[in-house]
Amino acid sequence: MFDFDVLMLARVAPLVSSLALLIALSGAWLVLATRWRRQLSNAAASHAGSHTCAIEQGAAAATRRLDRFFYGFGFSSLGLACLLSSLTRLS
């Protein structure tokens, strides 16, 4: 049913490894950039004090949702890169 050619897998493995590296670097950058942005916003919020209006609280909630999305996307990119990397070691 499926006929795998080992020589073809040997030629494709470096390409898949390069793709895994690219995905891992972009995912790691996204996680680190999100963490850095979150630290900056926490520092700005601590300097602003406790008097925040409803608009600023809504913006903070939207920022937290966006941070959660970026963290999820970044960590799933890292997981995909690990999966691709492990698939190239099968040949």
N, C-alpha and C positions, 0 to 999 in steps of 0.2 A: 504494500500500500504506500508507505513512505520510504523512499530510497534516499538516504543521506549520503552525500559524498564527503568524506573526511577532508579531502584536499580543498574542496570548496569552503568548508568551515574554517580551515586553516587560513584561507585568504580573507575571509570576512571577519575573523576574530579581531584583528587590529582596528578595523573600522568601528566595530561595535564597542570595543574598549575606548576608543577615542570619543565616541558618542556618550558613553557612560561618564567619562571624565568631564566632558562639557556640561552634561546635565548635573553632575555632582558639584561642579564649581558654581554654576548659576544658582542651584538650590542653596548651597552654603552661603553664597553672597546675599541671597534674599533673606535668609534667617538672620545673618549678622546685621544687615542693614535695618531690618525690622526691630531687632533688639536695640540697636543704637538709637533709632528714632523714638522708641518707647522710653528709653532712659532720658533722652532730651525732653520729651513731653512731660515725664514725671518731674524732672528738675524744674521745668517752667511752671508746672502746676504747684509745686511746693513754694516757689517764689511768689506766686500770685496770691497765695493765702487761701482762706476758706470762703471768701465771698465770691461765689460764682453764680451766674444767672442760669436760667433754664436753657437758654440757647447754648451756652458753653457746656452744660452738662449733656445736652443732646449731641453736641459735636464730639465730646469725649466718648460717649457710647458708640458713635459711628466709628471713631478711631479704634476703639477696642475691637469692634467687629472686623474692621479691615486688618488689624494686626493678627487676629485669629485666622483670617483667611490666608494671609501671607505666611504665617507660621505653618499652617496646614499644607499649603502648596510647596513651601520650601522643604519641609520634612518628607513629603511624598516624592519630591524630586530626588532627594537623597536616597530614599528607599528604592525608587526605580533605577537609579544608578547602581546601587548594590546588586539588584536583581540582574541587570544587564552584565555587570562585571562577573557575577557568578556564572551566568550562562556562557560566557566566553571561556571559562575554565573547564567546561564540560568536554570540550573537544580534545 
